[in-house]
Amino acid sequence: MSSTSIDKVRPKDLYTGSVYEIITQHGSSISEKAFISPNIPEKKLNGAIKGGTGNTCDVEDVYMIVDLTLFGSATDCLLFSNDSLYIKELLEDSRRLPYTLIKEAREKLVTKRDKDEVKVSRYLEIELNTGYVHSFDIFQLEILETAKLINSIINAVQRPQEEKAAEEKESLIKRIPLEDMPEEIRIAYVKAIISLFMDDGQISSAEFCEIYALIARLNLPTDIRQKLIFFNNTSESAVDIIRGVLPQLDEAARVEIIHSLGKDMIYVLGKTSNLTWDQSPTISRYVKEFKISQEQIEFYIDAIESDEKLFDDNVDDSGLENGMRAVISSAAGVGVPIAALYFSGSVVGLSAAGISSGLAALGLGGLFGLSGMVTGIGALLVIGYGAKKGVDILSGKSDIEKRKKKELMLYAVCNQLNKTINLIIEDIRFFTNQYTDLMARYDAQTEELETVLDKLNNLMARIKRMSDSGASMVQNSNKVNCLAIKQSIPRLLDEERLSVLTQDATKKKLYSLIIQFYEKGEDLNSSGDVITVYRLKNDLETEELEMIQKGLEALDYFSASSMAMQGISKLKSFFN
């Protein structure tokens, strides 16, 4: 005699946060075989996208997979994307369940009694808004935790429209970094920093460096930059300067700029002096006027220390990510918008676009509201996701592999430093020429003065030559660097090979990244037939050439195996 009873258990409490935050913080609780972006092995990621979604989901939209296969291919899986849950069981078709269509998830307990034997089976039951119920028998899952996770996600997605509208408005604001704001606001920000340096009545060489670094990050025009260098209005405080531009911003942006400037002032003070923030009249007044708490100041300091770990040789990609996540987790508790942390760029020298690229590479870009600013080297960081020599963590076997993201972030810092150096050299030349011209027009009245002026003119001429040679050296260095990179890049691209190498989901966007730097044209082959060719464009910038180089390396474009893949692809095409 057998009997069956069914019980439904519903998780009562929910996790809070965005979809990505919920998954990154709690996703690992549902299975030992859960892998969360960006730490999904390439093989599993490609398998999950191909088998679990039928190649309908983009790599950057994958938040987590749970591998349900025996041998680790992940072709059977649970895949959590930005907008849907995909479930692919053994010998079953893949099911896509958009979060907006799910009513609830629950654990279903089925108890079977046969004589003295009792068996309890656990099922994941997902009910849709249509009333249809899916039931899944997946032994690899902690069913109750999975149901709780899904319910938390759909709760985050299906919140009241007015609440989501407010968040969307805030998100749009967060996507505008200081470097993309109107010129007046950028100028005011720099003036506020300069006013801090005027506490002691003069600007040191170390402080000049910080001013130039900030100006370089904010992309201010030459004429504005050269005027700012001589800004010394001690009657206008940082508070007055910032208050003057706040009416141009909405509330969320006002909060961001206030906290961003507070953090930046504390950083540059510590870097250029031995003073603490409360020993600075400018910062003390700023903190008081804008009601910045001691907890918020300590948060600034923690965020600065997290940034500076980039230069710590003992910290790898995982350490950087963990440090930044720790900062994120404490932001809400002290009332500081996380977007404010990188509103003006990073204190380590990255622009807002540069730091957002690095954050995106670490899987943190979306949390900071900065993911829309990924450009340049950041494109490679994201697009090269999971590639063999790309930027993601691969197998954990190599120390080098654990530092790929850090390497590229440091590379971006170097580029920013070179940009700053070039600006300094440019201004040295400009002001030297001005001084020389003024001295040339000076009519000396005495022989003694003429002697002094001769010496000064001689000195300034030497300075000019030195600055000119410095600028020339930088220019030559860039040319040599550019030529060196070109030696490793094919002038004629094998588009067919590139297409074959970028078929996997993790690599497909590398195709468009690389092909954009080549011009499609026609040429004659050795037999006199017209063929299509892809020629490297002329006048590419160093950064663009480096992107091509790293992209081809990530694909192993020049290896024997890539050529073999191309040959196999041709054979498949022939027989098909």
C-alpha positions as CSV (number, residue, x, y, z in Angstrom):
1,M,0.0,0.0,0.0
2,S,1.4,3.4,-1.0
3,S,0.3,7.0,-0.4
4,T,1.5,10.4,-1.4
5,S,1.3,13.7,0.3
6,I,2.3,17.1,-1.1
7,D,3.4,20.1,1.0
8,K,4.4,23.5,-0.3
9,V,7.0,25.6,1.5
10,R,7.3,29.2,0.6
11,P,10.2,31.4,1.7
12,K,8.9,34.2,3.9
13,D,11.8,36.7,3.9
14,L,13.5,38.3,1.0
15,Y,16.9,39.7,0.1
16,T,17.0,43.4,-0.8
17,G,18.9,45.2,-3.5
18,S,19.2,45.2,-7.3
19,V,19.1,42.0,-9.3
20,Y,22.9,42.0,-9.6
21,E,23.5,42.8,-5.9
22,I,21.1,40.1,-4.8
23,I,22.9,37.5,-7.0
24,T,26.4,38.5,-6.1
25,Q,25.7,38.6,-2.4
26,H,23.5,35.5,-2.1
27,G,23.7,33.4,-5.2
28,S,26.4,31.1,-4.0
29,S,24.0,29.8,-1.3
30,I,21.9,27.8,-3.8
31,S,24.6,25.4,-5.0
32,E,28.2,24.4,-4.7
33,K,28.3,24.5,-8.5
34,A,27.1,28.1,-8.7
35,F,29.5,30.5,-10.6
36,I,28.9,34.3,-10.4
37,S,30.1,36.8,-12.9
38,P,32.9,37.8,-13.5
39,N,34.4,34.5,-12.1
40,I,32.7,32.1,-14.5
41,P,35.2,29.8,-16.3
42,E,35.1,30.4,-20.0
43,K,34.2,26.7,-20.8
44,K,31.2,26.8,-18.5
45,L,30.1,30.3,-19.7
46,N,30.1,29.3,-23.4
47,G,28.4,26.0,-22.6
48,A,25.7,27.7,-20.6
49,I,25.0,30.3,-23.2
50,K,24.9,27.7,-26.0
51,G,23.0,25.0,-24.2
52,G,21.0,26.9,-21.7
53,T,19.9,29.8,-23.8
54,G,20.5,28.7,-27.4
55,N,22.9,31.6,-27.9
56,T,20.2,34.1,-27.2
57,C,21.8,35.7,-24.2
58,D,24.8,38.1,-24.4
59,V,27.9,37.4,-22.3
60,E,27.7,40.7,-20.4
61,D,24.1,40.0,-19.4
62,V,25.0,36.7,-17.5
63,Y,25.1,37.2,-13.8
64,M,25.3,33.6,-12.6
65,I,25.2,30.0,-13.8
66,V,24.6,26.8,-11.9
67,D,26.3,23.8,-13.7
68,L,23.9,20.8,-13.7
69,T,26.2,18.6,-15.8
70,L,28.3,15.7,-14.6
71,F,31.5,16.6,-16.5
72,G,31.4,20.4,-16.1
73,S,30.3,21.7,-19.6
74,A,27.3,23.6,-18.1
75,T,25.2,22.8,-21.2
76,D,22.6,21.8,-18.6
77,C,22.2,24.7,-16.2
78,L,20.4,27.4,-14.4
79,L,21.4,30.7,-15.9
80,F,20.4,34.0,-14.2
81,S,20.7,36.9,-16.6
82,N,19.9,40.6,-16.2
83,D,16.2,40.0,-17.1
84,S,15.4,36.3,-17.2
85,L,16.0,32.9,-15.6
86,Y,16.9,30.1,-18.0
87,I,16.6,26.5,-16.9
88,K,18.0,23.6,-19.0
89,E,17.6,20.1,-17.5
90,L,19.1,16.9,-18.9
91,L,17.2,15.8,-22.1
92,E,14.8,18.7,-21.7
93,D,14.4,21.8,-23.8
94,S,15.7,25.1,-22.4
95,R,13.0,27.3,-20.7
96,R,13.3,31.1,-20.5
97,L,11.3,32.6,-17.6
98,P,11.4,36.4,-17.7
99,Y,11.5,37.8,-14.1
100,T,8.5,40.0,-15.0
101,L,6.4,36.9,-15.7
102,I,7.2,35.0,-12.5
103,K,4.6,35.2,-9.7
104,E,6.5,33.2,-7.1
105,A,8.9,30.3,-6.6
106,R,8.6,27.7,-3.9
107,E,9.8,24.4,-2.6
108,K,7.4,21.5,-3.2
109,L,7.8,18.5,-0.9
110,V,6.4,15.2,-2.2
111,T,6.3,12.4,0.5
112,K,5.7,8.9,-0.6
113,R,5.0,6.0,1.8
114,D,5.3,2.4,0.7
115,K,4.9,0.1,3.7
116,D,7.5,1.0,6.2
117,E,9.6,3.1,3.7
118,V,9.2,6.9,3.5
119,K,10.7,8.9,0.7
120,V,10.7,12.7,0.5
121,S,11.4,14.4,-2.9
122,R,12.0,18.1,-3.3
123,Y,11.0,20.1,-6.3
124,L,11.5,23.7,-7.4
125,E,8.1,25.0,-8.4
126,I,7.8,28.3,-10.3
127,E,4.4,29.8,-10.8
128,L,3.9,32.3,-13.6
129,N,1.5,35.2,-13.7
130,T,-0.6,33.3,-16.3
131,G,-1.3,30.6,-13.7
132,Y,1.0,28.0,-15.3
133,V,3.3,26.2,-12.9
134,H,6.7,24.7,-13.8
135,S,8.1,22.0,-11.6
136,F,11.8,21.1,-11.7
137,D,13.6,18.1,-10.1
138,I,17.1,19.4,-9.7
139,F,19.1,17.6,-7.0
140,Q,22.1,19.9,-7.3
141,L,20.1,22.8,-5.8
142,E,19.3,23.9,-2.3
143,I,15.7,24.3,-3.3
144,L,14.5,26.5,-0.5
145,E,17.4,28.9,-1.0
146,T,16.8,28.9,-4.7
147,A,13.2,29.8,-4.2
148,K,14.1,32.6,-1.9
149,L,16.7,33.9,-4.3
150,I,14.2,33.9,-7.2
151,N,11.5,35.6,-5.1
152,S,13.9,38.3,-4.1
153,I,14.9,38.9,-7.7
154,I,11.3,39.2,-8.9
155,N,10.5,41.4,-6.0
156,A,13.3,43.8,-7.0
157,V,12.1,43.7,-10.6
158,Q,8.4,44.0,-10.0
159,R,8.4,46.9,-7.5
160,P,5.8,49.7,-7.8
161,Q,6.2,51.8,-11.0
162,E,6.7,55.0,-9.1
163,E,9.5,53.5,-7.1
164,K,11.2,52.2,-10.2
165,A,10.8,55.5,-12.0
166,A,12.6,57.3,-9.2
167,E,15.4,54.8,-9.3
168,E,15.7,55.1,-13.1
169,K,15.9,58.9,-12.7
170,E,18.6,58.5,-10.2
171,S,20.4,56.0,-12.4
172,L,20.5,58.5,-15.3
173,I,22.1,61.1,-13.0
174,K,24.7,58.6,-11.8
175,R,25.8,58.0,-15.3
176,I,27.0,61.5,-15.8
177,P,30.6,61.8,-14.4
178,L,32.2,65.1,-13.7
179,E,34.3,65.0,-16.9
180,D,31.1,65.0,-19.0
181,M,29.4,67.9,-17.1
182,P,29.3,71.5,-18.3
183,E,32.6,73.3,-18.3
184,E,31.5,75.8,-15.6
185,I,31.0,72.9,-13.1
186,R,34.3,71.3,-13.9
187,I,36.1,74.7,-13.5
188,A,34.4,75.2,-10.1
189,Y,35.5,71.8,-8.9
190,V,39.2,72.5,-9.8
191,K,39.0,75.9,-8.2
192,A,37.6,74.3,-5.0
193,I,40.7,72.0,-4.9
194,I,43.0,75.0,-5.5
195,S,41.4,76.9,-2.7
196,L,42.4,74.0,-0.3
197,F,46.0,74.5,-1.4
198,M,45.8,78.2,-0.7
199,D,45.3,77.6,3.1
200,D,49.1,78.4,3.6
201,G,49.1,81.1,0.9
202,Q,51.2,79.2,-1.7
203,I,51.0,76.2,-4.0
204,S,53.8,73.6,-3.7
205,S,55.1,71.5,-6.6
206,A,53.3,68.5,-5.2
207,E,50.1,70.4,-5.1
208,F,50.6,71.6,-8.7
209,C,50.9,67.9,-9.7
210,E,47.5,67.1,-8.2
211,I,46.0,70.1,-9.9
212,Y,47.3,69.0,-13.3
213,A,46.2,65.4,-12.7
214,L,42.7,66.6,-12.0
215,I,42.6,68.9,-15.0
216,A,43.8,66.1,-17.2
217,R,41.1,63.8,-15.9
218,L,38.4,66.5,-16.6
219,N,39.5,67.3,-20.2
220,L,39.5,71.1,-19.7
221,P,40.6,73.2,-22.8
222,T,44.1,74.6,-23.0
223,D,43.0,78.3,-22.4
224,I,41.0,77.4,-19.3
225,R,43.7,75.2,-17.9
226,Q,46.3,77.9,-18.2
227,K,44.1,80.4,-16.5
228,L,43.4,78.0,-13.6
229,I,47.1,77.7,-13.0
230,F,47.1,81.3,-11.8
231,F,43.9,81.1,-9.9
232,N,44.7,82.5,-6.4
233,N,41.4,84.0,-5.2
234,T,41.8,83.4,-1.4
235,S,38.6,85.3,-0.7
236,E,36.4,82.6,-2.3
237,S,36.3,79.4,-0.3
238,A,35.6,75.9,-1.6
239,V,32.2,76.1,0.1
240,D,31.4,79.4,-1.8
241,I,32.6,78.0,-5.1
242,I,30.6,74.8,-4.9
243,R,27.5,76.5,-3.7
244,G,27.6,78.7,-6.8
245,V,27.1,75.8,-9.1
246,L,24.7,73.6,-7.0
247,P,21.6,75.3,-8.4
248,Q,22.4,73.9,-11.9
249,L,22.2,70.3,-10.6
250,D,19.3,68.2,-9.4
251,E,19.3,66.9,-5.9
252,A,21.0,63.6,-6.5
253,A,23.9,65.2,-8.5
254,R,24.3,67.8,-5.7
255,V,24.8,65.1,-3.1
256,E,27.3,63.3,-5.4
257,I,29.5,66.4,-6.1
258,I,29.5,67.4,-2.4
259,H,30.7,63.9,-1.3
260,S,33.1,63.6,-4.2
261,L,34.8,66.8,-3.4
262,G,35.0,66.0,0.3
263,K,36.8,62.7,-0.6
264,D,39.1,64.3,-3.1
265,M,40.1,67.1,-0.7
266,I,41.0,64.7,2.1
267,Y,43.0,62.6,-0.4
268,V,45.1,65.5,-1.8
269,L,45.7,67.0,1.6
270,G,47.1,63.7,2.8
271,K,49.2,63.2,-0.3
272,T,50.7,66.7,-0.3
273,S,51.1,67.4,3.5
274,N,51.4,65.9,6.9
275,L,48.1,67.5,8.0
276,T,44.9,65.6,9.0
277,W,41.6,66.8,7.6
278,D,40.6,68.6,10.8
279,Q,43.8,70.6,10.7
280,S,42.7,72.2,7.4
281,P,40.6,75.3,7.7
282,T,39.1,74.7,4.2
283,I,38.1,71.1,4.8
284,S,36.9,71.9,8.4
285,R,34.6,74.6,7.1
286,Y,33.5,72.4,4.2
287,V,32.6,69.5,6.5
288,K,30.6,71.8,8.8
289,E,28.7,73.6,6.0
290,F,27.6,70.5,4.2
291,K,27.0,68.5,7.4
292,I,29.4,65.7,6.6
293,S,29.5,63.2,9.5
294,Q,32.6,61.6,11.0
295,E,31.3,58.2,9.7
296,Q,31.2,59.6,6.2
297,I,34.8,60.9,6.5
298,E,35.9,57.6,7.7
299,F,34.2,56.1,4.7
300,Y,36.1,58.4,2.4
301,I,39.3,57.3,3.9
302,D,38.4,53.6,3.5
303,A,37.5,54.2,-0.1
304,I,40.9,56.0,-0.7
305,E,42.8,53.1,0.9
306,S,40.8,50.7,-1.3
307,D,41.8,52.6,-4.4
308,E,45.5,52.6,-3.4
309,K,45.6,48.9,-3.2
310,L,46.0,49.0,-7.0
311,F,49.7,49.8,-6.3
312,D,50.1,47.1,-3.7
313,D,52.1,44.3,-5.2
314,N,50.6,41.8,-2.8
315,V,47.0,42.5,-4.0
316,D,45.7,40.7,-7.1
317,D,42.4,41.0,-9.0
318,S,40.4,39.2,-6.3
319,G,41.9,41.5,-3.6
320,L,40.9,44.6,-5.5
321,E,37.4,43.2,-6.1
322,N,36.9,42.3,-2.4
323,G,38.2,45.7,-1.3
324,M,35.8,47.5,-3.5
325,R,32.9,45.3,-2.5
326,A,33.6,46.0,1.1
327,V,33.4,49.7,0.3
328,I,30.1,49.2,-1.5
329,S,28.6,47.3,1.3
330,S,29.2,50.1,3.8
331,A,28.2,53.0,1.5
332,A,24.4,52.9,2.1
333,G,25.0,52.7,5.9
334,V,26.7,56.1,6.0
335,G,24.5,57.8,3.4
336,V,27.0,58.3,0.6
337,P,26.0,57.4,-2.9
338,I,28.5,54.9,-4.3
339,A,28.5,56.9,-7.6
340,A,30.1,59.8,-5.7
341,L,33.2,57.7,-5.1
342,Y,34.3,58.0,-8.7
343,F,32.4,61.1,-9.8
344,S,35.7,62.9,-10.5
345,G,37.6,59.8,-11.4
346,S,39.7,57.7,-9.1
347,V,42.3,59.1,-6.7
348,V,44.9,56.7,-8.2
349,G,44.9,58.7,-11.4
350,L,42.1,57.2,-13.5
351,S,39.5,59.3,-15.3
352,A,35.9,58.4,-14.6
353,A,35.8,56.4,-17.9
354,G,39.0,54.7,-16.9
355,I,37.9,53.7,-13.4
356,S,34.5,52.6,-14.6
357,S,36.2,50.3,-17.1
358,G,38.3,48.8,-14.4
359,L,35.2,48.4,-12.2
360,A,33.3,46.8,-15.1
361,A,36.2,44.3,-15.5
362,L,35.9,43.4,-11.9
363,G,32.1,43.0,-12.3
364,L,31.3,46.1,-10.3
365,G,30.5,48.7,-13.0
366,G,26.8,48.3,-12.7
367,L,26.8,48.7,-9.0
368,F,28.4,52.1,-9.3
369,G,26.0,53.3,-12.0
370,L,29.0,53.8,-14.3
371,S,28.8,50.9,-16.7
372,G,27.6,53.0,-19.5
373,M,30.9,54.9,-19.6
374,V,33.0,51.9,-20.6
375,T,35.3,53.1,-23.5
376,G,38.8,52.6,-24.8
377,I,40.8,50.1,-22.9
378,G,37.7,49.3,-20.9
379,A,36.0,48.0,-24.0
380,L,38.7,45.3,-24.1
381,L,38.3,44.7,-20.4
382,V,34.7,43.8,-20.9
383,I,34.8,42.4,-24.4
384,G,37.7,40.1,-23.7
385,Y,35.7,38.6,-20.9
386,G,36.9,35.0,-20.3
387,A,39.3,34.9,-23.3
388,K,42.4,32.8,-23.0
389,K,44.8,35.8,-22.6
390,G,42.0,38.2,-21.7
391,V,41.2,40.0,-18.5
392,D,39.1,37.6,-16.6
393,I,40.2,35.2,-14.0
394,L,40.7,31.9,-15.8
395,S,41.6,28.8,-13.8
396,G,43.4,30.2,-10.8
397,K,46.5,28.3,-11.8
398,S,48.7,31.2,-12.7
399,D,49.6,34.2,-10.7
400,I,49.8,36.2,-13.9
401,E,46.2,35.2,-14.7
402,K,45.1,36.5,-11.4
403,R,46.5,40.0,-12.2
404,K,45.2,40.6,-15.7
405,K,42.6,43.1,-14.7
406,K,45.0,44.9,-12.4
407,E,47.6,45.0,-15.1
408,L,45.2,46.8,-17.5
409,M,44.0,49.2,-14.8
410,L,47.6,50.1,-14.1
411,Y,48.2,50.5,-17.8
412,A,45.3,53.0,-17.9
413,V,46.9,54.9,-15.0
414,C,50.1,55.1,-17.0
415,N,48.2,56.6,-20.0
416,Q,46.6,59.2,-17.7
417,L,50.0,60.1,-16.2
418,N,51.5,60.5,-19.7
419,K,48.6,62.7,-20.6
420,T,49.3,64.9,-17.5
421,I,53.0,65.1,-18.3
422,N,52.3,66.2,-21.8
423,L,50.0,69.0,-20.4
424,I,52.8,70.1,-18.1
425,I,55.4,70.2,-20.8
426,E,53.0,72.1,-23.1
427,D,52.4,74.7,-20.4
428,I,56.1,75.0,-19.6
429,R,56.7,75.9,-23.3
430,F,53.8,78.3,-23.4
431,F,54.8,80.3,-20.3
432,T,58.5,80.2,-21.1
433,N,57.7,81.7,-24.5
434,Q,55.6,84.4,-22.9
435,Y,58.3,85.2,-20.4
436,T,61.0,85.4,-23.1
437,D,58.8,87.7,-25.2
438,L,58.2,90.0,-22.2
439,M,61.9,90.2,-21.4
440,A,62.8,90.9,-25.0
441,R,60.6,94.0,-24.9
442,Y,62.1,95.2,-21.7
443,D,64.3,98.3,-22.2
444,A,67.1,98.1,-19.7
445,Q,68.2,101.4,-18.4
446,T,71.6,100.6,-17.0
447,E,74.5,98.4,-18.0
448,E,74.1,96.4,-14.8
449,L,70.4,95.6,-15.6
450,E,71.4,94.7,-19.1
451,T,73.9,92.1,-17.8
452,V,71.2,90.6,-15.5
453,L,68.7,90.5,-18.3
454,D,71.2,88.8,-20.6
455,K,71.7,86.1,-17.9
456,L,67.9,85.8,-17.4
457,N,67.3,85.5,-21.2
458,N,70.1,83.0,-21.5
459,L,68.6,81.0,-18.7
460,M,65.1,81.1,-20.1
461,A,66.4,80.1,-23.5
462,R,67.9,77.0,-21.9
463,I,64.6,76.2,-20.2
464,K,62.8,76.6,-23.4
465,R,65.2,74.3,-25.2
466,M,64.9,71.8,-22.4
467,S,61.1,71.9,-22.5
468,D,61.1,71.7,-26.3
469,S,63.4,68.7,-26.1
470,G,61.3,67.1,-23.4
471,A,58.2,67.5,-25.6
472,S,60.1,66.2,-28.5
473,M,61.2,63.2,-26.5
474,V,57.7,62.4,-25.4
475,Q,56.5,62.7,-29.0
476,N,59.3,60.5,-30.3
477,S,58.6,58.0,-27.5
478,N,55.0,57.8,-28.6
479,K,56.0,57.3,-32.2
480,V,58.5,54.6,-31.4
481,N,55.9,52.9,-29.2
482,C,53.4,53.2,-32.0
483,L,55.9,51.7,-34.5
484,A,56.8,48.8,-32.2
485,I,53.1,47.9,-31.7
486,K,52.5,48.0,-35.4
487,Q,55.2,45.3,-35.9
488,S,53.0,42.9,-34.0
489,I,49.7,43.7,-35.8
490,P,48.8,42.3,-39.3
491,R,48.6,45.1,-41.9
492,L,46.2,42.7,-43.8
493,L,43.7,41.1,-41.5
494,D,42.6,37.5,-42.1
495,E,38.9,38.2,-41.6
496,E,37.9,34.6,-42.0
497,R,40.2,33.5,-39.2
498,L,39.0,36.3,-37.0
499,S,35.4,35.2,-37.6
500,V,36.2,31.6,-36.7
501,L,38.0,32.7,-33.5
502,T,35.2,34.9,-32.3
503,Q,32.3,32.3,-32.6
504,D,32.1,31.7,-28.9
505,A,29.8,33.9,-26.9
506,T,32.7,35.1,-24.7
507,K,34.7,36.3,-27.7
508,K,32.1,37.3,-30.3
509,K,32.3,41.1,-29.5
510,L,36.1,41.0,-30.1
511,Y,35.2,40.7,-33.8
512,S,33.6,44.2,-34.0
513,L,36.3,45.6,-31.7
514,I,39.1,44.6,-34.0
515,I,37.4,44.9,-37.4
516,Q,36.6,48.5,-36.9
517,F,40.3,49.4,-37.2
518,Y,40.5,47.8,-40.7
519,E,39.2,49.2,-44.0
520,K,37.5,46.8,-46.4
521,G,38.8,46.9,-49.9
522,E,39.7,44.9,-53.0
523,D,43.0,43.6,-54.3
524,L,44.4,41.1,-56.8
525,N,45.7,37.8,-55.7
526,S,48.7,36.0,-57.3
527,S,46.3,34.5,-60.0
528,G,45.0,38.0,-60.9
529,D,41.6,37.4,-59.3
530,V,39.9,40.2,-57.4
531,I,39.7,39.4,-53.7
532,T,38.3,41.2,-50.6
533,V,41.0,42.4,-48.2
534,Y,40.9,44.2,-44.8
535,R,43.8,46.8,-44.5
536,L,44.9,48.4,-41.3
537,K,43.7,52.0,-41.2
538,N,46.3,54.8,-41.3
539,D,46.8,57.3,-38.5
540,L,45.5,55.1,-35.7
541,E,46.3,56.3,-32.1
542,T,48.6,54.3,-29.9
543,E,45.7,53.3,-27.6
544,E,43.8,52.0,-30.6
545,L,46.8,49.9,-31.8
546,E,47.3,48.5,-28.3
547,M,43.6,47.5,-28.3
548,I,44.1,45.6,-31.6
549,Q,47.2,44.0,-30.2
550,K,45.6,42.8,-27.0
551,G,42.5,41.7,-28.8
552,L,44.5,39.5,-31.2
553,E,46.5,38.1,-28.3
554,A,43.3,37.3,-26.4
555,L,42.2,35.3,-29.4
556,D,45.5,33.5,-29.9
557,Y,45.2,34.8,-33.5
558,F,48.8,33.9,-34.5
559,S,48.9,30.4,-33.0
560,A,48.9,27.2,-34.9
561,S,45.8,26.1,-33.1
562,S,43.9,29.1,-34.4
563,M,45.0,28.3,-38.0
564,A,43.8,24.7,-37.4
565,M,40.4,26.0,-36.2
566,Q,40.2,28.0,-39.4
567,G,40.9,24.9,-41.5
568,I,38.4,22.8,-39.6
569,S,35.8,25.5,-40.1
570,K,36.5,25.5,-43.9
571,L,36.0,21.7,-44.0
572,K,32.7,21.9,-42.1
573,S,31.5,24.6,-44.5
574,F,32.5,22.4,-47.5
575,F,30.7,19.3,-46.3
576,N,27.6,21.3,-45.2
